Amino acid sequence: MKDVIIVGAGFAGSTLANLFANINKKVLVIDKRNHIGGNMYEETRDNGVRVHKYGPHIFHTNDKEVFEYLQKFTSFYFYEHRVIGYIDGEYVPIPFNFKSLELLFPSDKVKLIKEKLLKTYGEQKKVSILDLLNDSDDVIREFGKYVYEKVFVHYTAKQWNVPISEVDSSVINRVPVILGYDDRYFQDTYQAMPKNGYNEIFENMLDNKNIEVKLDTNAKDLLRIDTDNKKIYYDNKEFKGIVIYSGPLDELLEYQYGPLPYRSLDLVFEDRDENYYQPSSVVNYTVSEKFTRITEFKYLSNQVVKDNTTILKEYPLTYDYKNKEHVPYYAIFNDTNLALYKKYYDSVKDIDNFYLCGRLAEYKYYNMDAVVRRALDLFKEIEGVK
Ligand SMILES: Cc1cc2nc3c(=O)[nH]c(=O)nc-3n(C[C@H](O)[C@H](O)[C@H](O)COP(=O)(O)OP(=O)(O)OC[C@H]3O[C@@H](n4cnc5c(N)ncnc54)[C@H](O)[C@@H]3O)c2cc1C
């Protein structure tokens, strides 16, 4: 008899499985895919290059406890992520910084814009593009409009398939403008990649005599949530242990209020007979092309694979829950969708032994560190640990 059933073997599910197993609880982890690791899963191409099957994942955090916790399962190598944007025939740093400014503007303009920005916001500051657009100074506003157009407008339209005005400001604010030459994509204290890839983390998290993993198993075939009587059934018998669900909540509840909207991606991998394809791990196509970005994985995996490389083009598309090829990648935040999610949430929130954790179950954008933090906190909450 199990004490805990966990649906999903991504970071949410695997972290919680590991924590419960360590206090001697018997844990069952179910995943519908044929592998553990959720969206961080990596596979090796025929040419030997290790790729992230569900899109590139770069680890970065300011959360020391999360970073230390993950180091129990793998060793990391120092890696600071740099992204380049292809704008008007130039490769320029993204987030837009002073180097990008110098590459795209004439030198007299550069001097004036820099002076004004530094005077208003201060050196090394990360400024929201929305603040620049609303600035009272004409020069700053003009500069803001340029960056908005070249970095945000088309890219956001490709990514979300709506005009930028309809995209939540939290999404736009993920990419600031940097008033300096720091060309790192993230400014977090800890930036690193797992030396042997992400899979090792999950293998080690789940390698415990108290954990059983069932792959190729859809929770819907085994779990039933009786929302009226606030009971959970596993394999047709009432289950009184703890159930943690990290899959999509609408799917589990039979889409009774309609599907929750997501953006999905068509991920197109290309193996190439050349040493390197592009000057950086990620190039964002912010003004041209149908794909949003190209990732070259050798830069991320730190592998030496001579005369061979693999790239990935990401084509955003509308998620269709009936299409088995589609993966729900990005929740679309707006009042309507959050209200719809709340209906699902309200119908399970009073079930004492049922917990939601993860980007799908909570209909939230969590970075990897944030979802591990959420799992650590949820464990403490359930176990009453201070
Ligand atoms: C394209 C993309 C790029 C990203 N890049 C980064 C990045 O660079 N850095 C970063 O920090 N974060 C990144 N993220 C976020 C990162 O993917 C999430 O933080 C992480 O996946 C959250 O883990 P999770 O366990 O909640 O979800 P997942 O990893 O999605 O795991 C959920 C698991 O549940 C399983 N499941 C779902 N439904 C069922 C069911 N009915 N039955 C059984 N199993 C089920 C799924 O198969 C899956 O394995 C990125 C996200 C995307 C979409």
Ligand as a Chemical Component Dictionary entry (heavy atoms), coordinates in Angstrom:
data_LIG
# 
_chem_comp.id                   LIG 
_chem_comp.type                 NON-POLYMER 
_chem_comp.pdbx_formal_charge   0 
_chem_comp.three_letter_code    LIG 
# 
loop_
_chem_comp_atom.comp_id 
_chem_comp_atom.atom_id 
_chem_comp_atom.alt_atom_id 
_chem_comp_atom.type_symbol 
_chem_comp_atom.charge 
_chem_comp_atom.model_Cartn_x 
_chem_comp_atom.model_Cartn_y 
_chem_comp_atom.model_Cartn_z 
_chem_comp_atom.pdbx_ordinal 
LIG C1  C1  C 0 9.815  25.865 -23.956 1  
LIG C2  C2  C 0 10.119 26.066 -22.496 2  
LIG C3  C3  C 0 11.380 26.451 -22.119 3  
LIG C4  C4  C 0 11.671 26.645 -20.762 4  
LIG N1  N1  N 0 12.909 27.052 -20.419 5  
LIG C5  C5  C 0 13.212 27.230 -19.133 6  
LIG C6  C6  C 0 14.504 27.686 -18.763 7  
LIG O1  O1  O 0 15.361 27.952 -19.611 8  
LIG N2  N2  N 0 14.776 27.831 -17.440 9  
LIG C7  C7  C 0 13.853 27.556 -16.471 10 
LIG O2  O2  O 0 14.168 27.692 -15.285 11 
LIG N3  N3  N 0 12.613 27.121 -16.800 12 
LIG C8  C8  C 0 12.275 26.951 -18.096 13 
LIG N4  N4  N 0 11.025 26.508 -18.440 14 
LIG C9  C9  C 0 10.072 26.144 -17.375 15 
LIG C10 C10 C 0 10.198 24.649 -16.971 16 
LIG O3  O3  O 0 9.882  23.842 -18.077 17 
LIG C11 C11 C 0 9.226  24.376 -15.816 18 
LIG O4  O4  O 0 9.655  25.088 -14.691 19 
LIG C12 C12 C 0 9.144  22.900 -15.431 20 
LIG O5  O5  O 0 8.800  22.106 -16.522 21 
LIG C13 C13 C 0 8.088  22.732 -14.362 22 
LIG O6  O6  O 0 8.092  21.390 -13.918 23 
LIG P1  P1  P 0 6.738  20.634 -13.665 24 
LIG O7  O7  O 0 7.084  19.405 -12.933 25 
LIG O8  O8  O 0 5.740  21.556 -13.088 26 
LIG O9  O9  O 0 6.146  20.320 -15.128 27 
LIG P2  P2  P 0 6.643  19.289 -16.289 28 
LIG O10 O10 O 0 8.106  19.308 -16.421 29 
LIG O11 O11 O 0 5.820  19.637 -17.457 30 
LIG O12 O12 O 0 6.195  17.890 -15.709 31 
LIG C14 C14 C 0 4.852  17.484 -15.666 32 
LIG C15 C15 C 0 4.810  15.987 -15.927 33 
LIG O13 O13 O 0 3.467  15.525 -15.698 34 
LIG C16 C16 C 0 3.180  14.530 -16.645 35 
LIG N5  N5  N 0 1.731  14.427 -16.793 36 
LIG C17 C17 C 0 0.887  15.397 -17.195 37 
LIG N6  N6  N 0 -0.386 14.928 -17.200 38 
LIG C18 C18 C 0 -0.332 13.651 -16.805 39 
LIG C19 C19 C 0 -1.293 12.631 -16.640 40 
LIG N7  N7  N 0 -2.608 12.819 -16.877 41 
LIG N8  N8  N 0 -0.902 11.410 -16.218 42 
LIG C20 C20 C 0 0.417  11.167 -15.979 43 
LIG N9  N9  N 0 1.387  12.098 -16.139 44 
LIG C21 C21 C 0 1.012  13.316 -16.543 45 
LIG C22 C22 C 0 3.862  15.035 -17.914 46 
LIG O14 O14 O 0 4.074  13.958 -18.814 47 
LIG C23 C23 C 0 5.160  15.621 -17.367 48 
LIG O15 O15 O 0 6.199  14.665 -17.371 49 
LIG C24 C24 C 0 10.682 26.395 -19.772 50 
LIG C25 C25 C 0 9.396  26.014 -20.166 51 
LIG C26 C26 C 0 9.101  25.858 -21.507 52 
LIG C27 C27 C 0 7.713  25.501 -21.891 53 
# 
loop_
_chem_comp_bond.comp_id 
_chem_comp_bond.atom_id_1 
_chem_comp_bond.atom_id_2 
_chem_comp_bond.value_order 
_chem_comp_bond.pdbx_ordinal 
LIG C1  C2  SING 1  
LIG C2  C3  SING 2  
LIG C2  C26 DOUB 3  
LIG C3  C4  DOUB 4  
LIG C4  N1  SING 5  
LIG C4  C24 SING 6  
LIG N1  C5  DOUB 7  
LIG C5  C6  SING 8  
LIG C5  C8  SING 9  
LIG C6  O1  DOUB 10 
LIG C6  N2  SING 11 
LIG N2  C7  SING 12 
LIG C7  O2  DOUB 13 
LIG C7  N3  SING 14 
LIG N3  C8  DOUB 15 
LIG C8  N4  SING 16 
LIG N4  C9  SING 17 
LIG N4  C24 SING 18 
LIG C9  C10 SING 19 
LIG C10 O3  SING 20 
LIG C10 C11 SING 21 
LIG C11 O4  SING 22 
LIG C11 C12 SING 23 
LIG C12 O5  SING 24 
LIG C12 C13 SING 25 
LIG C13 O6  SING 26 
LIG O6  P1  SING 27 
LIG P1  O7  DOUB 28 
LIG P1  O8  SING 29 
LIG P1  O9  SING 30 
LIG O9  P2  SING 31 
LIG P2  O10 DOUB 32 
LIG P2  O11 SING 33 
LIG P2  O12 SING 34 
LIG O12 C14 SING 35 
LIG C14 C15 SING 36 
LIG C15 O13 SING 37 
LIG C15 C23 SING 38 
LIG O13 C16 SING 39 
LIG C16 N5  SING 40 
LIG C16 C22 SING 41 
LIG N5  C17 SING 42 
LIG N5  C21 SING 43 
LIG C17 N6  DOUB 44 
LIG N6  C18 SING 45 
LIG C18 C19 SING 46 
LIG C18 C21 DOUB 47 
LIG C19 N7  SING 48 
LIG C19 N8  DOUB 49 
LIG N8  C20 SING 50 
LIG C20 N9  DOUB 51 
LIG N9  C21 SING 52 
LIG C22 O14 SING 53 
LIG C22 C23 SING 54 
LIG C23 O15 SING 55 
LIG C24 C25 DOUB 56 
LIG C25 C26 SING 57 
LIG C26 C27 SING 58 
# 
